[in-house]
Amino acid sequence: MRRLWFPCLSLVYGVALVAQEPATPSAVVGPAFEVASIKPTRSIETGTVISQNSGGRFMAANITLFNLLQQAYDVYPFQIVGVPDWAERDRFDVQATAPPDTSRVQQAALLRQLLEDRFMVRARREMRERDVYALVIARADGQLGPNLRPFTGDCTGKESPCRMRNGPNFTDAVGMPFRILFGQVTGNVNRFVVDKTGLTGRFDFKYEWTSDLPTANALGDRVSFITALQEQLGLRLVSDRAQVEVLVIESAERPTPN
């Protein structure tokens, strides 16, 4: 089965997506949340705040069920199908606590269980044919762009040069696996991306772009993400079709009161 690499929620890069068992009510991995509170938000703010740490505490303010599904099942918005309208509109404040030794992986399982218990979420994963982009090397001779070069150093040891800096419209990376860059591409084009570059290993890459919004002209002479991808990194996106994994929401209800 084809493996797709992409980030989750556009802020985390290089998360692997592979076909899994159906996401019907799952067995909790490790301890359950000791305390969990879900209430309709009273805030007039529009932004969402999520705090998740390895100490077992999960907090989300002003969040929708749609966003919680992304967190719990580690998927992108465009992977989720079948949610009711209110799941993208109604907002909630969530606080949950598990024992301090609860890992992030266990915490995601606990969050899935919480959604199943309180929102009555029933979901499954399945493969569907969708429009995708294929990421390819732009030049026929295989030469990469001026800002994408194979890394020749060593990422081990205390003096490792390997690092990555991200801003709203730029990335500057040294010694990062190619899958990290590939994950960024999916997060920025809001569609599944299939890697057909054949590139593996670690790379140095640096590129900057505007958003594709009309107001982006105010940012000066920087270019759109797709243009930056081709001109600065020597990579190109072409339209394609492929079988990809989606999360189908079979049912969901507004949460019961605490």
Buried (B, 14 or more C-beta within 10 A) or exposed (E): EEEBBBBBBBEEBBBEBEBEEEBEEBEBBBBBBEEBBBEEBEEEEEEBEBEBEEEBBBBBBBBBBBBBBBBBBBBBBBBBEBBBEEBBEBBBBBBBBBEEEBEEEBBBBBBBBBBBBBBEBBBBBEEEEBEBBBBBBBEEEEEBBEBBBEBEEEBEEEEEEBEBEEEEBEBBBBBBBBBBBBBBBBBBBEBBBBBEBEBEEBBBBBBBBBBEEEEBEEBEEBBBBBEBBBBBBBBBBEEBEBBBBBBBBEEBBBBEEE
